[in-house]
Amino acid sequence: MTQNPTALPVRQLSIQRASAIKKNWVVKDADGAVLYQADWKLAALVTPWVVTKDGVEVATMRRKPWSLSEPTWTVTTPGDGDFEIRGQLFSILRRTYVAGSALDGATLTGSLTDWSFRIERDAALIAEADRRMFTISHKHGIHLHDQSLQAELLTTLMLVQALVEQAKTLARMKFDA
């Protein structure tokens, strides 16, 4: 099997909770350096998630409170404006897609157990993520196939959104039991 010599290597990242008791998320590179941090902020109606890189805000994410047809998050990035990450309400697999950005049409698809995710656009693989077993911090390894900063940020935003929604689903299941 021959490999494409011009193909860039897959970049290894990880996303995990900042600590076992915090709801915040951090994205790290293969050396353990923090690339992005996602923190929720207390708000009256809609809790925003603020994503920072090196202490500078790069995006704010808010879930629309009354989006009945599909879970929708509005993402605001300085300079680029707003776009949405929309989920499918009735789906066996977690599926979300991007509407309104330069990466319009990018889709995140989760596995049946929600332990692994794929982000694709126009049949091109942007990133894959899989949950590491036996970690308290809910760590996922990320294999970033697209080396652009835009794809790196989009992967971070889509995984934070998916993991926050996953945590809400699990909390509802525990509450209903």
C-alpha positions as semicolon CSV with decimal commas, in nm:
position;residue;x (nm);y (nm);z (nm)
1;M;0,000;0,000;0,000
2;T;0,148;0,334;-0,102
3;Q;0,089;0,644;0,100
4;N;0,045;0,989;-0,043
5;P;0,377;1,169;0,024
6;T;0,205;1,509;0,020
7;A;-0,054;1,409;0,281
8;L;-0,008;1,585;0,613
9;P;0,024;1,369;0,923
10;V;-0,278;1,333;1,147
11;R;-0,250;1,569;1,443
12;Q;-0,324;1,418;1,784
13;L;-0,528;1,623;2,031
14;S;-0,748;1,543;2,329
15;I;-1,053;1,695;2,493
16;Q;-1,140;1,634;2,855
17;R;-1,300;1,791;3,157
18;A;-1,075;2,039;3,332
19;S;-1,122;1,837;3,652
20;A;-1,349;1,562;3,779
21;I;-1,584;1,808;3,952
22;K;-1,586;2,094;3,699
23;K;-1,807;2,109;3,392
24;N;-1,543;2,294;3,191
25;W;-1,358;2,133;2,897
26;V;-0,998;2,168;2,776
27;V;-0,843;2,073;2,443
28;K;-0,476;1,978;2,458
29;D;-0,214;1,892;2,199
30;A;-0,009;1,571;2,202
31;D;0,245;1,730;2,441
32;G;-0,027;1,820;2,694
33;A;-0,025;2,195;2,624
34;V;-0,370;2,355;2,652
35;L;-0,492;2,483;2,313
36;Y;-0,850;2,576;2,399
37;Q;-1,057;2,605;2,713
38;A;-1,439;2,603;2,721
39;D;-1,604;2,748;3,032
40;W;-1,970;2,803;3,103
41;K;-2,076;3,138;3,240
42;L;-2,369;3,201;3,472
43;A;-2,652;3,380;3,292
44;A;-3,019;3,447;3,354
45;L;-3,179;3,247;3,074
46;V;-2,924;3,081;2,846
47;T;-2,588;2,963;2,978
48;P;-2,315;3,069;2,734
49;W;-2,003;2,862;2,681
50;V;-1,698;3,079;2,619
51;V;-1,410;2,919;2,428
52;T;-1,069;3,079;2,475
53;K;-0,725;3,023;2,324
54;D;-0,427;3,157;2,520
55;G;-0,672;3,354;2,738
56;V;-0,833;3,530;2,440
57;E;-1,199;3,463;2,359
58;V;-1,233;3,293;2,020
59;A;-1,601;3,191;2,035
60;T;-1,917;3,207;2,244
61;M;-2,175;2,930;2,217
62;R;-2,538;2,954;2,333
63;R;-2,808;2,691;2,307
64;K;-3,136;2,834;2,182
65;P;-3,381;2,773;2,469
66;W;-3,693;2,702;2,263
67;S;-3,563;2,525;1,957
68;L;-3,825;2,249;1,951
69;S;-3,756;2,101;1,609
70;E;-3,382;2,052;1,660
71;P;-3,131;2,145;1,932
72;T;-2,962;2,457;1,795
73;W;-2,656;2,639;1,924
74;T;-2,561;2,987;1,804
75;V;-2,185;3,036;1,781
76;T;-2,037;3,386;1,771
77;T;-1,674;3,428;1,668
78;P;-1,498;3,767;1,668
79;G;-1,461;3,889;1,312
80;D;-1,644;3,598;1,150
81;G;-1,994;3,664;1,281
82;D;-2,252;3,405;1,382
83;F;-2,323;3,054;1,264
84;E;-2,525;2,765;1,402
85;I;-2,458;2,410;1,510
86;R;-2,785;2,222;1,468
87;G;-2,869;1,878;1,596
88;Q;-3,122;1,624;1,480
89;L;-3,392;1,577;1,741
90;F;-3,508;1,225;1,657
91;S;-3,203;1,024;1,562
92;I;-3,052;0,702;1,694
93;L;-2,702;0,843;1,644
94;R;-2,598;1,191;1,759
95;R;-2,585;1,405;1,444
96;T;-2,511;1,775;1,429
97;Y;-2,426;1,997;1,137
98;V;-2,291;2,347;1,077
99;A;-2,502;2,614;0,905
100;G;-2,374;2,955;0,804
101;S;-1,995;2,947;0,838
102;A;-1,704;2,895;0,600
103;L;-1,731;2,523;0,690
104;D;-2,104;2,517;0,618
105;G;-2,230;2,161;0,590
106;A;-1,970;2,004;0,818
107;T;-2,137;1,714;1,003
108;L;-2,058;1,547;1,335
109;T;-2,187;1,191;1,368
110;G;-2,167;0,999;1,693
111;S;-2,158;0,626;1,744
112;L;-2,448;0,434;1,896
113;T;-2,284;0,456;2,240
114;D;-2,173;0,820;2,190
115;W;-1,815;0,716;2,266
116;S;-1,678;0,810;1,926
117;F;-1,744;1,090;1,679
118;R;-1,657;1,175;1,317
119;I;-1,659;1,523;1,165
120;E;-1,683;1,534;0,786
121;R;-1,753;1,787;0,514
122;D;-1,815;1,706;0,148
123;A;-1,704;1,343;0,209
124;A;-1,369;1,464;0,346
125;L;-1,278;1,360;0,699
126;I;-1,193;1,659;0,920
127;A;-1,153;1,482;1,255
128;E;-1,231;1,170;1,455
129;A;-1,265;1,141;1,832
130;D;-1,293;0,840;2,058
131;R;-1,344;0,817;2,431
132;R;-1,064;0,680;2,639
133;M;-1,169;0,401;2,870
134;F;-1,145;0,430;3,248
135;T;-1,086;0,804;3,278
136;I;-1,255;1,019;3,540
137;S;-1,230;1,329;3,325
138;H;-1,421;1,186;3,024
139;K;-1,118;1,215;2,797
140;H;-1,155;1,177;2,421
141;G;-0,861;1,139;2,184
142;I;-0,893;1,354;1,872
143;H;-0,734;1,269;1,537
144;L;-0,734;1,594;1,339
145;H;-0,702;1,518;0,968
146;D;-0,747;1,878;0,847
147;Q;-0,452;2,088;0,969
148;S;-0,617;2,431;0,930
149;L;-0,683;2,648;1,236
150;Q;-1,041;2,684;1,119
151;A;-1,091;2,306;1,127
152;E;-0,919;2,287;1,468
153;L;-1,155;2,547;1,614
154;L;-1,461;2,393;1,448
155;T;-1,366;2,049;1,585
156;T;-1,335;2,202;1,933
157;L;-1,673;2,376;1,909
158;M;-1,858;2,073;1,771
159;L;-1,711;1,838;2,033
160;V;-1,787;2,077;2,321
161;Q;-2,145;2,106;2,195
162;A;-2,179;1,728;2,157
163;L;-2,031;1,653;2,501
164;V;-2,248;1,918;2,674
165;E;-2,559;1,776;2,505
166;Q;-2,447;1,423;2,599
167;A;-2,408;1,528;2,965
168;K;-2,757;1,684;2,962
169;T;-2,904;1,364;2,818
170;L;-2,733;1,150;3,082
171;A;-2,848;1,386;3,360
172;R;-3,210;1,360;3,236
173;M;-3,186;0,981;3,227
174;K;-3,060;0,972;3,587
175;F;-3,332;1,213;3,697
176;D;-3,607;1,010;3,530
177;A;-3,490;0,681;3,683
